[in-house]
Amino acid sequence: MDLKNIIANSLNQSYSAEEYQNILIDFAGKGKTSGEQKEDLIYYTKLNAQRSKRIGKTSVVDSGLAERIQALPKQTWLLITETWCGDAANSVPLIAKLAELNPSIDLRIVLRDENLELMDQFLTKGGRSIPKLIGLDEDLNALFDWGPRPKEAQDLYWSWREREDREPYKEFQVVLQKWYNENKSSAIQEELIGKIALEVS
């Protein structure tokens, strides 16, 4: 199956930002998660429901990025994630806020494990890392992709991965979340300014 058909199939089972947020809250309240029902993933889903709500309220959009987004022609933003993903909790609320700036942008969200054929077209160093944002034109051509995390945060991750004496991932996540808290989404916004294709009709 070619990429456009893969994308079209995923769009057919996608959620709006509001629907996805409702799923996240519902799972957190019921002690569930997307994907495999594992204790640690259920814990992270509950944590992410609280974190994403806070970030959605407190994140401030850069005026330069806002202007660029408001000038974009009709696009679909397809976002691959899972409710348990900590990086997604730090970026999905911001991406939703950005999409709201332009009524010509349709943000659609899909769960990775239900869309592996799509995920495998947008790997990070061979891994199914999420979240992954894909910008699409009206003909479902990919205009840009971003993710799973800003470069500085990704460098922290690779540095941790390469250490033989690395701490457990749960401990590293505390370091990573501290970075997100201090950065206040500025790195994500800076990278998206460079990624977004501004088409002049």
Phi, psi and omega in degrees: 000134181281169188299319182298321178291322177298315179298315180299318178297319179292321178299328180292341179239031183265168180240152169286168178299321179293318179297318180295317179298322178294322177296315179301312181295318180297314178299316181299320181289332183263002182068040180235178177209165171283158181073211183291135182278079179252149186303317182291324179290325176296318178299315182292326177298316178297317178297318183291330177298319179288316184294316183293325178296316180295315182293323177299326181278326190260342183291140181244127183277131176299136185296325178294319177293319179300316180297319181294317180295319180295338180269355183291145172284182183302128180214159167247132173254116181255120187244125179260129182202186169213154185295335184274354188284116181294321178296323179296322179300333180271345184240327183300316179299323178292315180299320177297319179295322178295316181298328180293343181288342185223114181295348178276356178259124179251106179275123178235139186238134178233154177272132185305309189290347174264359184219051184292330179295321175291312182304321184289353173271351186223052182283158174245108184051040178083000182253154181272058185282138179229159004282160176224121180257130181236122176270134184233142173275185185294339179263012179066026170279137179286123179267324180196163168217152181217146175131171009273347181203163178302155186304317181298319177291323178294322177297322175299318181296312181295323178298318177295316182298326186277348180281130178290330182259028186295147177287164176303151183302325180300324178285322178297326180300329177296317178297315181296317180294325176299320177298313179301315182298319181285327183283332176056040174070006182295323181293319177300315182294318179299319181290323179291328175302319180283337185272324188293128180274115181267103183266135179256118182274000000 
